[in-house]
Amino acid sequence: MSQPNIQLIRGFKDILPGETELWQQIERTAVALFEDFGYREIRIPIMEKTELFARSIGEDTDIVEKEMYTFADRRGDQLTLRPEATASICRSYIQHKMYAQDPVRKFYTIGPMFRRERPQKGRYRQFYQIDAEIFGVAAPYADVELIFLLRTLFDRLNVTDTTAHVNSLGCPVCRPRFKEALSALLADAAPSLCSDCLRRKDRNPLRVMDCKVPGCREAMAGAPAILDYLCDECSRHFSMVTDSLTRLGVPFEVDKQLVRGLDYYTRTAFEIQTGALGAQSAVAGGGRYDSLVGSLGGPEIPAIGFAIGFDRLAEIVALTTPSAVRPPDLYIAALGEPAKKLAFEWSTALGLKSIAASMEYGDKSLKAQMKQANRMGVGQVLIVGESELASGAVVLRNMADKTQSEISVNAIVDTLIETFSKKEQSIG
């Protein structure tokens, strides 16, 4: 009796050839933009001590309470697969004392995160993010730079149906007055709140504004706006953000209901929302977290960052981007063992010169091999068999116009390198 197939874990997905080329294209575009603006790549572990996320994200959050993949290792230490990147980057910044010479640092990272959420289209339990962070800059220009980078990245990826939503979450000076006003509303709205928000309303009332349950969102429709409670310094900071966005020509909306789902955010919060997949939803978001480095044991250093949902972004980019799959440059149709031996040597030599050559290792007929080359979308086919080897010349066929030319067997690699380099120059 045969064994049943082993299937993917629920909420996880394979990124298959055909998709990976699009992901690589997005990564290249993001990396080029970040590096042009002085960001440097940091690669962080996928696993950290659970305490890092409990202290940074907040123990009252859904992420820490319900969604993290947490387990004890053999020594009993509590470990967690990272649910987001910012806390890990902060830990690295502190641990390696990257602030010692110059606290101003710009980082980016791209990789998988893990949350045990309810799987749905575009949302997985292993999901991918593109993150960018700025440390050591308190000025609002850092906030604007990150929003500008997001807008520029989406433009370069031809994702045009986007809107920047911005808000201020205040600071420890002005937020308490807002929380008082919000708590008064929540006391009246208690009968309409979900069980999670009933628990949050006393411990962290701001969290209720981030709830996606329809009844809670309806109950919060008349909630006070934190912008009305900002202290002078936070108000001035937010005004500079909106003024600079206007000067740079970045369209945005002030969204008084926008909050962030993590405890460490202060002042500027932002999202990039899109309707490309139907209902308006966020594809990227971030904000300022000026107290996080200090709360994790480092010096009091301001910071701000964002995360892009890579899985969702890839779905959106795929709607408007032609296939990024690159067919081989050349197909070698070899007939007979002597021809195959030479064809294999030629294909490896061409590969070392960045010319992708594919060939059939089996014993298919010429007709079958030509059909395969057609299916692959190859532009040129090199035909070599007993008669070509006997004459000392192989045939190069252009699959688009069906024209053919002969190439000497003795100079075949050099001739093909020259042919394809000329072709690339003409395209460039």
N, C-alpha and C positions, 0 to 999 in steps of 0.2 A: 504494500500500500504506500503510495507516494505521500510525502510530507506536504502539508499546506504551505502555500507561499507566505513568506514573512512580509508583512505590510508596514508602511510608514506609521510612526506614532501619530496619534490624532493631534492635529494642530501644527504639524511640521510639514515641510514640502521639499521636494527636490527641485533644484533650478537646473533645467536640462539644456543641452546644446540647442541653440536657437534662441533661448532666453539669455544664456550667459553672455553672448556677444552684446546684447543690449545693455546688460548690467555693466559690462566692461566699458562700453561707450559712455555710460552715465558716470562711472567712476573716473574715467580719464578726463571728462569735462569738469567734474568737481575738483579733482586734484590740481588741474592746470589753473583753475580760477583761484583756489586757495593759495597756491604757491606764488602766484602773481601778486597776491596781497600780503605776502610775508608770513603765511601760516606754515607750520612744520608738522609733519606726521608724527603721531605718538601711537604706539600699539600697546594696548593694555590687556591684562589677562581676562579670560571670560569668567573666572571664578574669584571671589573675594570673601573675606570674613563677613558673616551676616551683619555684624555690628556696624560695618561701614554704611550699609544701606538703611539700617534702622535709624542711625543717627542723622543721616543726611536727608533721606526722603521723608522720614517721619513715621513713627510707629502707628499713628492713627490713619495712615493712608491705606487705600485698597491694595496698593502694590505690596506693601509690607505685610498687611494682615491676611491677604487672600491669594496673591498672585505670584509670589516669588517661589522659585524652585530652591528650597532650602533643605539641607540634610546634614547629618553629623558624620564626620569622617571616622577613621578607626580609632583616633585618639579622643573622640568626643567633641572636637571643635565644630562649631556651627559654620557651615560654608554655604554660599549662595551663588548660583549662576547669575551673572549681572543682568538686572532688569533695565539698566540705562547706563550711559557712559560717563556722565558728568562727575559722579561721586568717585569713580575709579581714577579719572584724570586728576581730580583734586588730591586724592590720596597719593598719587605718584608725584605731583607737584610739591607736596609737603615732604614726603619721605625722602626725596632726592634733593631737597633744599634748592629747588630751581629758582627760588626767589632771592637767593643770597646775593648773586652778582647784579641781577636786574629782575625785579618782580614782573616786568611786562613780558608776557609770553603769549604767543598765538599758536594754538594747536588745532589739528583736525584728526579724526579717526573714522574709519569705515569698518563695520563688522556686525556680527550677530548679537542680539540681546534675547532674553528669555523671560516670558511671563506666562503664567498659567491662566490665561483669559479664555473666554468662550470663543472658539474658533469661528471665523466667518470670512467672507470674501475680503481679501486685502488685509486681513488681520490674522496673524499666526502666532503660535506659542514660541517658536524660534523665528524672530523677525530681524530685519536688518535696518541699521540706521547710519546716516552720514551726520557726523557731529563736528561742530566748530566751536571753539572756546577762546575767549580773551581774558587773561589774568592781568591784574595790576593797573587797570585803567578805570577810574571812577567817572570820567567825563562822558556825557551822553553821546559823543561822537562814536564811541565803541558800539553803542546800541544801534545807531543808525548804520554803521558799517556792516553789521551782521544782517540787518534787514535788507540793505542794498545788495549784499552778496547773494542772499536768497533770491531776490528778484532777478538779478543778473544770471544766476545759474538756471533758473526756470526759463528765462528768455532764450538762453543758449541751447536749451533742450527743447525749444518750441512749445513749451507749456505756457500758453497765453491766458487761459481762463483762470487767473489768480487774483486774489485781493489780499492785501496786508491788513490785518486787524491789530490794533495796538491799544494798550491800556496801561495804567500804572497801578501797582499793588501797594504803593506807599512804603513806609519804613516803620521800624519799631516806635518812632515818635508819633506818627499820625495814625497808624493802623488801629491802635486800641479804641479810639473814638468811633471809628467806622464799625468795629466789631460790636460795640455797644448798641449802635443803631440797628445793625444786622440781627443781633440777638433778640431785640425787641420784636422785629418782624417774624423771626422764626418761632418765637413763643406763640404768636397768634396762628402761624401756619402749621403748627405741629400736627394736627389731624390729617393734613394732606401729604406729609413727608413719608418717604420710605423708611424702613427700619434702620438702614445704614445712616441716613441723614438725621434721624432722631437721636442716634448715638453721637453723631458728629456735632450737632448744633450747640452743645455745651462745651465740648472739648476743643473743637476747631470749626467755628461757624463758617469761616471762609470756604471750607471744603464743600459746603452744601451748594454753593454757586457753581461748582464743577460737576454736579451730579447730572447724569444723562436720563434719569427716569422721568417720563413725561409729566407725572403729577408734581414732582419736585420742581421741574423747570417752570411749570405753570404757577406754582406757589411763589417762585422767586421772581416772577415777571415785574412786580412792583418793588423789588429790592432797592435800597439806597445805592447810589453810585459812589464808589470809593474816591473818584476824582473830586467829589464835593468835600472830602475830608482831608485832602492832602495838606501837609505842612508846606511852608513857603519854599523850602529847599527842594522837596519832591515835586512841587508844582512847577518850579523853575526848570528842573531837570526834564520833566515831561514836555514842557513847552519847547525846549531846545530840541528834543527829539522830533516833535511834529514839524517844527520850523525847518529843520535840516532835511527831513524827508521831502518836504514841499520843494525846497531849493534844488534837491537832486532829481526832482520829477518822479518820485516814487509814489504811486497812488496808494492811499491807505484810508481806513475807516477807524475812527475812535470807537471802540467797542467796550462800553461801560460794564458789560457782563462778563468780559473775558478774565478768567483767572487761570492759574496754572495748577496742575494736579499734584505738585510736589511742594513740601513745606519750605524748601530753602529759597524760594523766589522772593525778591523785593523789587520795588520800583517797576521798571519797564517790563511788560509782558507782551508777547506778540505771537501771532499765528499767520501762516499763509494758508488761505482757504481756497478751494477750487470746486467748481461744479462739473469738472470733466468726467467724473464717474457717476453723474446723476445728482443726488442730493449734495448740497454744499457741505464740504467736510475739510478738516485740516489735513494738510500734507506735510506741514513743518510747523514747528513752534519752539519757543524758547523764552528767555528772559534773563534778568539780572539776579545774581545771587551773592550779594556783597558780604554776607556773614558766614557763608558756608566754609571757606578756608579756615577761618578762625574757630568755628564750631568743631572742626575735625582735628584741632590741635595745632594748626599752623598760625602764622601771624595774621592780623586783620588786613586782608588784601581783597579789594573788590574784584568781581569777575562777572562775566556774562557769556551766554552761549546759546546754541540752538541744536535741534535734532530734526533731521528729515526722515520720514518714513520711507525707506528705500523700496519696500515691496509695492507700496501704493504708488510711489513716483514711477516705478518701472511700468506699472499698468497704464498710467497716464501717458508716458512717453511712447509706449507701444502703439497708442491710438493714432499717432501722427508721424511716426518714424518708419521709413522703409526697413525691411529686414536688414539687420546688421551682420548677418551671416556672410562670411567671405568665402566664395567658392575657390577651389584650387586654381592657381594660375595656369596649370598645365596638367593634362591627363596623358599618360604614356600607355598606349595600347600595344602591349608586347605579346607576340605570338611565338610560342616555342620556348624551351628552356634556355638556349643560348641568348635569345633576345631578352628574356626576363632577367637574366644575370646582369646584362649590361644596363637594362632599364633601371634596375635597383641601384646600381652604382651611380647612374646619372641623377636619379631622384634625390639621393643623399647629398651629392655634390651641389645640386641646385638648392636644396634646403639650407645648406650652409651659407648661401648667397641670398637668403630671404625670398626665394622663389618656391612657392608651394607646389610640389608636383605629386600627383596621385597616380597610382597604378593598380592593376589587378594582379593579385598574387596567385590566383587560381588559373584554371584553364578555359576561361570563357572564350567564345568565338569573337572575331572582330566586330560582328554586328552587335553582339551583346555588350561589348565594351563601349562601342560608340553610343549605344542607348544609355549606358550608365553615365558616360561623360555628359550627355545631354541633360539627364536628370539632375546632375550636380551643378549645371550651369557653367561648365568650364568653357572658356573662350577659345583655347587652342588645344589640339590633340596631336601628339607625336605618335606616328604609326611605325612600328618596327617589327619585322618578321624575318623569315629565312631569305626571301628574295631581296629585301632591303639590305640585309647584312652581306649578301653575296655581291650586290652592286656597290656597296660602300656608301650608300646615301639613304637616309630615312626621310619620311614624309611628314611635314608640319601642316596640319589642316586648320584653317580658320573656320570655326563652327558657325559664325554669323553669316559670312558671305560664301562659304564653301570653297574658297580658293585654297590652293595647295602650293607648297614650295618644297624643294629638296634641300637637305642639310647633310654635309659630309659627316660620316660617323666619327672620324678622327677629331673633328673640331666641334662636336655637338654641344658640349657644356659651355664653352666660350661663346659660341654663336647664340645659344639660348639666353645666356646672361646679357649679352649685348642687345638682343631683340627685346627682352622684357625691360631693360633699363631705358631703352629708347621709348618704349610704350609708356612707361611711368612719367618720363620727362614731358611727353606730349600731353598726358592727362594733367600734369601739374601746370 
